[in-house]
Amino acid sequence: MAEFKPMYSYREALEALKDGAQTAEEKMAKAITGAFRDLAKDIEKKGRAHIAAEGFGKRWQKGFRVRAKPRVAWSLHPSLRGYLYGISGMMNIFERGGTIHPKDKPYMWVPLPNAPQRIGRKRATPAQYNAQIGPLVLIERPGQAPLLAGQAARRPTGKVTVAVLKTGAARKKSGKGRATVAVPIFVGIKTAHVRDRLNMDRIYREARQALPKYYFARMSKIRADAR
């Protein structure tokens, strides 16, 4: 009588089941991580459009970035985070509103309306002014906010330009020619109240509704590639 033997090993079959489960888990990890990466791109695009619509410049628009983690490989538990690159700590104040106080200084110095708001490609600050144009003079005003003044050849009647201030600073430094006049550039403030101009929470809530769509699209592609 012929001896009957199983054509497969139970141990091998168990290992195959484990391998199949692992493969399914890997597919799910790839799909959900890929979906988070797609969602990050969606939030970044809509967030930048929202920031532009609220009147913020290119630096803010390009600075808003959303990144899914892990950046490489896959995970069943991915995450994503949005932030302002190079302008850290500024997003929340414009999202919630609030009061800004100077750090380790008595005043925050803000350009006056008729003064340059930018020096070159950078926002006008006393440090930028001193480096690019010339020294500033402190004007104390009892009972009023102090001023930082630059120099000009004559009293400007409208908006003062960087070129005018550079000429005045150079004339003041050389001591030649006519005397210069002090032109207020910055006013010192102790607090600044910021209103809530952004609603990024809404962007995240609305974009999150698209997560299942991105997941199933990724999973469908994984299945199609495996055929």
C-alpha positions in Angstrom: 0.0 0.0 0.0 1.4 3.4 -0.9 2.2 5.8 1.9 0.3 9.1 1.7 2.2 12.2 2.8 0.9 15.8 2.9 2.0 17.9 -0.1 2.7 20.9 2.2 4.2 21.6 5.6 2.0 23.1 8.3 5.0 25.1 9.5 5.6 26.5 6.0 1.9 27.3 5.7 2.0 29.2 9.0 5.0 31.2 7.8 3.3 32.0 4.6 0.3 33.3 6.5 2.6 35.5 8.5 4.3 36.7 5.4 0.9 37.6 3.9 -0.1 39.5 7.0 3.2 41.4 6.9 2.7 42.2 3.3 -0.8 43.5 3.9 0.6 45.6 6.8 3.3 47.0 4.6 0.7 47.9 1.9 -1.4 49.7 4.5 1.7 51.6 5.9 2.6 52.7 2.4 -0.9 53.8 1.6 -1.5 55.8 4.8 1.9 57.4 4.8 1.5 58.3 1.1 -1.9 59.7 1.9 -0.5 61.9 4.6 2.1 63.2 2.2 -0.6 64.0 -0.3 -2.6 65.7 2.5 0.5 67.8 3.5 0.8 69.1 -0.1 -2.9 69.9 -0.2 -2.8 71.9 3.1 0.4 73.7 2.1 -1.2 74.8 -1.2 -4.4 76.0 0.4 -2.6 77.5 3.4 -0.4 79.6 1.2 -3.4 80.8 -0.8 -5.1 81.8 2.4 -2.0 83.6 3.7 -1.8 85.6 0.4 -5.5 86.4 0.5 -5.1 88.0 4.0 -2.4 90.3 2.7 0.8 88.6 3.8 3.8 88.8 1.5 5.8 86.2 -0.4 8.1 85.5 2.5 5.1 84.3 4.6 3.5 82.5 1.7 6.7 80.5 0.8 7.6 80.2 4.5 4.4 78.2 5.3 5.4 74.5 4.9 3.7 71.3 5.8 5.7 68.1 6.2 4.5 64.6 6.7 6.6 62.2 8.9 8.3 59.9 8.3 9.9 61.8 5.5 11.3 58.6 4.1 10.1 54.9 4.4 6.6 54.1 5.7 4.7 53.9 9.0 1.2 52.9 10.1 1.2 55.9 12.3 2.4 58.9 10.2 1.9 62.5 11.3 2.1 66.0 9.7 3.0 69.4 11.0 2.7 72.9 9.5 5.1 75.7 10.4 6.5 79.0 9.2 10.1 78.5 8.0 12.3 81.3 9.1 9.5 83.1 11.0 9.1 80.7 13.9 6.7 81.6 16.6 4.7 84.1 14.5 1.9 81.8 13.2 0.0 81.5 16.5 -0.2 85.2 17.2 -1.9 85.9 13.9 -4.1 82.8 14.3 -5.4 83.6 17.8 -4.6 87.3 18.2 -2.9 88.7 21.2 -0.4 91.2 22.6 3.3 91.2 21.7 5.9 92.4 24.3 9.5 93.2 23.6 12.1 90.6 24.7 14.9 91.8 26.9 14.5 95.4 25.6 12.4 98.3 26.8 10.9 99.0 23.4 10.0 97.5 20.1 11.0 99.8 17.3 8.5 100.2 14.4 9.1 102.2 11.2 7.0 105.4 11.0 4.6 105.6 8.0 6.7 108.0 6.1 10.0 106.1 6.7 11.3 103.2 4.6 9.6 99.9 5.5 12.3 97.9 3.9 16.1 98.4 3.5 17.2 96.4 0.5 15.4 93.1 0.6 14.9 93.0 4.4 12.4 94.5 6.8 13.6 97.9 8.2 15.0 97.5 11.7 17.4 99.7 13.7 20.1 97.1 13.3 19.6 97.0 9.5 19.5 100.8 9.4 22.8 101.1 11.3 24.4 98.5 9.1 23.2 99.7 5.7 22.6 103.5 6.1 24.2 105.0 9.2 23.9 105.7 12.9 20.5 106.5 14.5 20.0 109.2 17.1 17.7 108.6 20.1 15.1 111.4 20.7 13.5 111.2 24.2 10.1 112.8 24.5 8.7 113.1 28.0 5.2 111.6 28.2 5.5 110.3 24.6 7.0 107.4 22.8 10.7 107.8 22.0 12.0 108.1 18.4 15.1 107.0 16.5 16.1 109.5 13.9 18.3 109.4 10.8 19.8 112.2 8.9 18.8 114.0 5.7 20.1 117.0 3.8 16.8 118.8 4.2 13.5 118.2 5.8 11.5 115.8 3.6 8.0 116.8 2.7 6.7 113.3 1.9 7.9 109.8 2.2 11.6 109.6 2.8 13.7 107.2 0.7 16.7 105.1 1.6 18.7 107.1 -0.9 17.9 110.4 0.8 18.9 108.9 4.2 22.1 107.5 2.9 23.1 110.9 1.4 22.3 112.5 4.7 24.3 110.0 6.7 27.3 110.4 4.4 27.1 114.2 4.7 26.8 114.0 8.5 29.8 111.6 8.7 32.0 113.8 6.5 31.1 117.0 8.3 31.3 118.9 4.9 28.8 121.0 3.2 25.5 122.0 4.7 24.2 120.8 8.0 21.8 117.9 8.1 18.4 117.6 9.8 17.2 114.8 12.0 14.4 112.7 10.4 12.4 110.4 12.7 12.5 106.8 11.3 11.4 104.5 14.2 9.0 104.9 17.1 9.4 102.9 20.2 6.4 100.9 21.6 6.1 98.7 24.6 3.3 96.6 23.4 1.6 95.7 20.1 -1.9 94.3 19.8 -2.4 91.9 16.9 -5.8 90.9 15.6 -6.5 87.3 14.4 -6.0 87.5 10.7 -5.5 83.9 9.8 -7.8 80.8 10.2 -5.4 77.9 9.5 -7.4 75.6 11.7 -10.2 75.7 9.1 -7.7 74.8 6.4 -6.6 71.7 8.4 -10.2 70.7 9.2 -11.4 70.9 5.7 -8.3 69.2 4.2 -8.6 66.4 6.7 -11.9 65.3 5.1 -9.9 64.3 2.0 -7.7 61.8 3.9 -9.8 58.7 3.0 -9.8 59.8 -0.7 -6.0 60.0 -0.7 -5.7 56.7 1.2 -7.9 54.7 -1.2 -6.1 56.3 -4.2 -2.8 55.2 -2.8 -4.0 51.7 -2.0 -5.5 51.3 -5.5 -2.2 52.2 -7.0 -0.3 49.8 -4.8 -2.7 47.0 -5.7 -2.5 47.8 -9.4 1.3 47.8 -9.3 1.3 44.4 -7.6 -0.6 42.7 -10.4 
